Amino acid sequence: MAYIQKQLVFEESKIYFTDATSPTGRKEVMMDWEAPIMYASAQYVAENGGNILEIGYGMGISAGYIQTFSPRSHTIVEIHPEIANKANKWGARRGGVTILQGDWYSLTKEIGGLGPYDGIFYDAYADENIKHLVSFCASIINPGGRFTLWNPLPYPFGREEQKLPNAIITYDTIDLKEVYIPDNDYYTANVYYLPKIQF
């Protein structure tokens, strides 16, 4: 069953769905311990304001942080209908926010039509089109624009330079030693390497 057909469970500290193949019996989509990572990601892409694109809403943690930097516009793309419903309710209370429901790769014309963007943050779950992400983002971001994405590895990716020869790529480390990270199947390291890609 595809991710968008999964019935999600929303708790205060996490979003997950049941999965018999997982040792815990569930797959986490997002958890609130990620807040320091979400803040650093939002700050990097949105601290200069402008037009911001966010692919993946999740628990809305990064969206809330992005809003603290008063972007000119904030476009959010969310594929899962249950999460998109929550994003729509959140966005309806804020000016300059556009919510697009669906697969970002199928919505490239709509997304591009709302750009170009000064900052892009990508954190989507189980995305089958991630191989197209870098080239698409490069085509819709302003010169000097900032792009970051969820890094599931406990070290720098190390291969973006081959895909983005004209971009400046650095990493910030986020210390998670003081963060309680509950059992999950997607990240357990005590340090996070934040990719900072500037076009």
N, C-alpha and C positions, 0 to 999 in steps of 0.2 A: 504494500500500500504506500502510495506517494505521501511525502510529508504533508502536503496541503490537505490531505484527506484524514490526517490523524486528528483525533479529538484530544485537545490539549487540556491539561490541568493547570489552573492558575492559582498559585499560592503567593503569599506576601513576599516570600524570599526566592521564588523560582517559578519557571514555566517548564513543564515536562509532559511527556506522553508515555504510556505504558509500552514496554517492549520486552517480550519474553526472552529475546536473545541477549539482553544485557544482564550482567551479573547482579545488578541492583533491581532488575525488573522494570527499569524506566530509562528514558533518554532525556537528559536535560537540554532544553532549548536555550535557556538563559538563567542565570542566578544573580542575586543581588550583590554577592561578594565582588563582582566585576566592577563595581562603582569606581574605584580608583583608575582602572583602565579606561572606562567610559569617559571619565572627566578629562584625562590626559588626551584622549583621542579627540574629544569635542573641542578642547582648548586649541589643539594644534590646527584643526581645520577651520575653526570659526572665530578665533580671537581677533582677526582683522575685519570681522563682519562680512558683508557681501552676500552673495547668493550661495547657499549651502545645499548640497544633495546628500541625503542619508539613505542608504540602501539597507533595509532591515530595521524594524522598530523594536522588536523584542519586548522588554518590559518598559520601554520608554525612558530608560535612565539616560542614555546619551542624548536623546531628543531634548530632555529637560535641561541638560547641561549646555547644549548648543544654544538654546533660547536665552541663557544668561549672557551670551555675547551679542545679543540684539542683532541677529542677521537681517539683511534687507529682505531676503526670502528664504524659506526653509521647505524644501521638497523632500518628502519621505515616501519611499516605495516599500511596500510590505506584501509578501506573497500569501501568507496564511490568512484565510478569511476571518478567523476568530481574533487574531492579533490586529488585523487591519481594522476591524470593528472598534477595538479599543483605541487604535491610533486616530480613527475618525472622530471619536468622542473627545479625545485629547486635543486634536487640532482645531476642532470647532470653537474652542474657547480662546484661540490665539489668532492674531492677525498675521498675515504673511505666510501662513502654513498651508501647503498643498499636500494632500495624501493621495497617492496612487496605489490602487490595489492590483496586484498581479505580479508576474515574473518580470523583473527589470529588463531582461533581454528581449522580451516580447513588447516592451513599452519604450523601446529606445527612441522612437520618434517623439513621443509625448515628453519623455525626460529631456531629450535634447532641445525640444521647443521651449522648455522652461529655463534653459541655461542661456549662456554659458555660466559655469560655476566657478566660484573662488575657492571652495573647499568641498571635498567629497570624503565621506566616511562610509565604509562598507563593512557590514557585520551581518551577513545573511546565513541562515541555517540550511544545510543540505542543498546547496546551490549547484545544479548541474551545469550551469553556464559560466562558471567562474573563469574558464579558460579564455573567455571573450572580454573579461572585465577590464584588464589593463589597457588594451587598445581602445575600448569604448571610452573609458574615463579620460584618456589622453586626448580624445577627439572633442570632448565637451568642457574641458577645463580651461580657464583663462591662463595666459602666461603668468608665471609666478604663483599659480594656484597650488593648493596643498591637498594631498591625498593620503589617506591612511586606511588600513584594513585590519581586521582581526588577524592576529598572528597566532596560530594554534601550536607553534613550536616553541620550546623553551630556549631558543637561540635565534639569532637573525636568520631571515630567509636565505640570504646569500646569493640569489640568482636574479634579482630584479634588474641589476645593472645590464644584463644581457637583453632584457625586454625593453628597457627604458634608457637607451644610451644618452638621451638629452636631458634626463632628470637628475636632480641632486638627491641622493638617498643617504639618509643617516638613521640612527636608532637612538631612542632614549630608553633607559632601563627604569622600570617601575618596581620598586622593592615591595614585595608582598609578604615579607616575613611576619609582619604584624597583623596580617589579614587572615581571618579564619576561613579556610577554603574547605567546605564540606565535601564529602565523597561525591564525585561526579566522574563522567567518562570522557571529559574533553580538555580539562586543564588542571594540573595539580602542582606545577612548579612554584617556587617562592620568589621568582623574578619573572617579569614580563618584558619582552623586547618590542617596543612600539616602533613600527616602521614610519618614518617621516619622509615622504616623497614630495619633492617640489618640482613643478614643471617650469 
